[in-house]
Amino acid sequence: MRSSFNSIVAEGGIFKDMLPYERFLNFGPESLTDVELLAIIIRTGTRDASPIDIAGSILNIEKGKESGLNSLFSLSLDELKSVHGIGEVKAVKLKCIAELAKRMAAQRSKSSLDCSNPSHVASYYMEKMRHEDKEKVILLCLNNRYKLIEEYLLSIGTVNSASLSPREVFMKALKCGASNVLLLHNHPGGDPTPSRADISITNKISESGSMLDIYLIDHIIIGDRSYTSLAEKGLLWN
């Protein structure tokens, strides 16, 4: 009923002439385009650019392989502020909106996360990690049924390296009573191929865990829309 009514109103010109905020109040957020949704968040324009114009300029920016709304994940504050009509306050607000969207998507799927399935784990963490410009190492502590007990950010590195300490891994695992652990880290360059160092430290951790009866079930490396599971590749020596 709503969609047919919207079509009738739009044909009459009323819907088309409404400002985004008015359209939201009358027909809901689903009636708005990406530009209009962003314009409501931007709220105010300049003397020569409306919020719609400013929103359009932002969505026309391409950052790497990202464009449209997805570019908000990877655009820096300075890049957003380079858009005419966007100051620091609006840039921060837009980055917060992107972060909220990321966290909401993550929260929705976290409860059903199957940590025994590398593809499922990689898919869940892909959006969370592939936009990062530094290597981050995440530890998942699991029970004996491979269900998530706790998640820890172990380290943040430079563009191409992150420190990983077996001692810290098992301190966290013992603290929450984990039976199994799973490691993830991202490669900011986008290629998830494991380095020799990745393989070496993974198996050092696996060997240490076996002595504690805490088993490393996998180490997953996140790239740009791709991943490598060391377990799937036969590179994890249990």
C-alpha positions as CSV (number, residue, x, y, z in Angstrom):
1,M,0.0,0.0,0.0
2,R,2.7,2.5,1.0
3,S,4.8,2.0,-2.2
4,S,1.7,2.4,-4.5
5,F,0.7,5.5,-2.6
6,N,4.2,6.9,-2.9
7,S,4.1,6.4,-6.6
8,I,0.8,8.2,-7.0
9,V,2.1,11.1,-4.9
10,A,5.3,11.2,-6.8
11,E,3.6,11.4,-10.2
12,G,1.6,14.3,-8.9
13,G,4.7,16.2,-8.1
14,I,4.1,16.4,-4.3
15,F,6.5,13.7,-3.3
16,K,9.2,15.0,-5.7
17,D,9.1,18.5,-4.3
18,M,9.3,17.5,-0.7
19,L,12.6,18.2,1.2
20,P,14.3,15.0,2.4
21,Y,13.4,15.7,6.1
22,E,9.7,16.2,5.2
23,R,9.7,13.0,3.1
24,F,11.2,11.1,5.9
25,L,8.4,12.2,8.3
26,N,5.7,11.4,5.8
27,F,7.0,8.2,4.2
28,G,9.9,6.9,6.2
29,P,13.6,6.5,5.6
30,E,13.1,3.8,2.9
31,S,11.6,6.5,0.6
32,L,14.9,8.4,0.5
33,T,17.9,8.0,-1.8
34,D,21.4,7.6,-0.4
35,V,22.1,11.3,-1.2
36,E,19.0,12.4,0.6
37,L,19.7,10.3,3.7
38,L,23.2,11.8,3.8
39,A,21.8,15.3,3.3
40,I,19.6,14.9,6.4
41,I,22.7,14.0,8.5
42,I,24.7,16.9,7.0
43,R,21.7,19.2,7.8
44,T,23.0,22.6,6.7
45,G,24.6,23.8,3.5
46,T,26.6,26.9,2.5
47,R,25.7,30.0,0.5
48,D,26.3,28.2,-2.8
49,A,25.8,24.5,-1.9
50,S,22.8,22.8,-0.4
51,P,23.0,19.7,1.8
52,I,22.0,17.7,-1.2
53,D,24.8,19.2,-3.2
54,I,27.3,18.4,-0.5
55,A,26.1,14.9,0.0
56,G,26.3,14.3,-3.7
57,S,30.0,15.5,-3.7
58,I,30.8,13.1,-1.0
59,L,29.2,10.1,-2.7
60,N,31.0,10.9,-5.9
61,I,34.4,10.4,-4.2
62,E,36.1,7.1,-5.0
63,K,38.6,5.8,-2.4
64,G,40.5,2.8,-3.7
65,K,37.8,0.2,-4.6
66,E,35.2,1.9,-2.6
67,S,32.6,4.4,-3.8
68,G,29.2,5.7,-2.7
69,L,28.2,5.1,0.9
70,N,31.0,2.5,1.4
71,S,33.6,5.2,0.8
72,L,32.7,6.7,4.2
73,F,34.5,3.7,5.8
74,S,37.8,4.6,4.2
75,L,37.7,8.4,3.8
76,S,39.8,10.2,6.4
77,L,38.7,13.3,8.3
78,D,40.9,15.5,6.1
79,E,39.5,14.0,2.9
80,L,36.0,14.6,4.1
81,K,36.9,18.2,5.1
82,S,38.2,18.8,1.6
83,V,34.6,18.7,0.4
84,H,33.2,22.2,0.2
85,G,30.7,22.6,3.0
86,I,32.2,19.9,5.3
87,G,34.0,21.1,8.4
88,E,35.4,19.1,11.3
89,V,32.2,18.6,13.2
90,K,30.3,17.3,10.1
91,A,33.3,15.1,9.1
92,V,33.4,13.6,12.6
93,K,29.7,13.0,12.5
94,L,29.9,11.2,9.2
95,K,32.7,8.9,10.4
96,C,30.7,8.1,13.5
97,I,27.7,7.2,11.3
98,A,30.0,4.8,9.3
99,E,31.3,3.3,12.5
100,L,27.8,2.8,13.9
101,A,26.8,1.0,10.7
102,K,29.8,-1.3,10.9
103,R,29.0,-2.1,14.6
104,M,25.3,-2.7,14.0
105,A,26.0,-5.1,11.1
106,A,28.6,-6.9,13.3
107,Q,26.3,-7.2,16.3
108,R,23.5,-8.6,14.2
109,S,25.5,-11.6,12.9
110,K,27.8,-12.2,15.9
111,S,25.3,-14.3,17.8
112,S,25.2,-16.9,15.0
113,L,28.9,-16.9,14.3
114,D,30.2,-20.4,13.5
115,C,33.9,-20.4,14.5
116,S,34.5,-23.9,13.2
117,N,33.8,-22.6,9.6
118,P,36.7,-20.4,8.3
119,S,34.5,-18.9,5.5
120,H,31.9,-17.9,8.0
121,V,34.4,-16.3,10.4
122,A,36.2,-14.5,7.5
123,S,32.9,-13.2,6.2
124,Y,31.9,-11.8,9.6
125,Y,35.2,-10.0,10.1
126,M,35.8,-8.9,6.5
127,E,34.0,-5.6,6.8
128,K,35.4,-4.9,10.2
129,M,39.0,-5.4,9.2
130,R,39.5,-4.9,5.4
131,H,39.2,-1.1,5.7
132,E,42.0,-0.9,8.3
133,D,45.3,0.8,7.3
134,K,47.3,-1.0,9.9
135,E,47.6,-4.6,10.8
136,K,45.4,-5.6,13.7
137,V,45.5,-9.0,15.5
138,I,42.3,-10.3,17.0
139,L,42.0,-13.3,19.3
140,L,38.8,-15.3,19.6
141,C,38.4,-17.4,22.7
142,L,36.1,-20.3,22.2
143,N,34.5,-23.1,24.3
144,N,34.8,-26.8,23.5
145,R,31.9,-26.4,21.0
146,Y,33.7,-23.6,19.1
147,K,31.3,-21.0,20.4
148,L,32.6,-17.5,21.0
149,I,33.3,-16.7,24.7
150,E,35.3,-13.5,24.3
151,E,37.0,-11.4,21.6
152,Y,40.3,-9.5,22.3
153,L,42.2,-7.0,20.2
154,L,45.8,-8.2,20.8
155,S,47.8,-5.6,18.9
156,I,47.9,-2.8,16.4
157,G,50.9,-2.7,14.1
158,T,52.3,-0.5,11.4
159,V,51.2,-0.7,7.7
160,N,52.7,-4.2,7.4
161,S,53.4,-5.7,10.8
162,A,51.9,-6.4,14.2
163,S,53.4,-7.9,17.2
164,L,51.9,-11.2,18.4
165,S,52.9,-12.7,21.8
166,P,52.1,-16.3,22.6
167,R,52.2,-15.3,26.3
168,E,49.5,-12.7,25.8
169,V,47.4,-15.1,23.7
170,F,47.2,-17.7,26.5
171,M,46.9,-15.2,29.3
172,K,43.7,-14.1,27.7
173,A,42.5,-17.6,26.9
174,L,43.1,-18.8,30.5
175,K,41.4,-15.8,31.9
176,C,38.1,-16.6,30.2
177,G,38.4,-20.4,30.4
178,A,38.7,-21.0,26.7
179,S,39.2,-24.6,25.4
180,N,40.1,-23.3,21.9
181,V,41.4,-20.1,20.3
182,L,41.3,-18.6,16.8
183,L,43.5,-15.8,15.5
184,L,42.7,-13.3,12.8
185,H,44.7,-10.4,11.4
186,N,44.4,-8.2,8.4
187,H,46.9,-7.4,5.6
188,P,46.3,-3.7,4.7
189,G,47.7,-4.2,1.2
190,G,44.7,-6.5,0.4
191,D,46.7,-9.7,-0.3
192,P,45.9,-12.3,2.4
193,T,48.8,-14.6,1.4
194,P,50.6,-15.6,4.7
195,S,54.2,-14.6,5.1
196,R,56.8,-16.9,6.5
197,A,56.6,-15.0,9.8
198,D,52.8,-15.5,9.9
199,I,53.3,-19.3,9.5
200,S,56.1,-19.5,12.0
201,I,54.4,-17.5,14.8
202,T,51.1,-19.4,14.2
203,N,52.7,-22.8,14.8
204,K,54.7,-21.5,17.7
205,I,51.4,-20.5,19.3
206,S,49.8,-23.8,18.3
207,E,52.6,-25.8,20.0
208,S,52.5,-23.7,23.1
209,G,48.7,-24.1,23.4
210,S,48.9,-27.9,23.1
211,M,50.9,-28.0,26.3
212,L,48.1,-26.1,28.0
213,D,45.3,-28.1,26.4
214,I,44.1,-25.0,24.7
215,Y,44.1,-25.5,20.9
216,L,44.6,-23.1,18.1
217,I,42.1,-24.1,15.6
218,D,43.0,-21.6,12.9
219,H,44.7,-18.4,11.9
220,I,42.7,-16.4,9.3
221,I,44.3,-13.6,7.4
222,I,41.9,-11.0,6.0
223,G,42.6,-9.3,2.7
224,D,40.4,-7.1,0.5
225,R,37.3,-9.2,-0.1
226,S,39.5,-12.3,0.3
227,Y,41.0,-14.4,3.1
228,T,43.4,-17.2,3.8
229,S,42.8,-19.9,6.4
230,L,46.1,-21.5,7.5
231,A,44.1,-24.5,8.6
232,E,42.4,-24.9,5.2
233,K,45.8,-24.5,3.5
234,G,47.3,-27.2,5.7
235,L,49.8,-24.7,7.2
236,L,48.7,-25.2,10.8
237,W,50.6,-28.0,12.4
238,N,48.7,-29.4,15.3
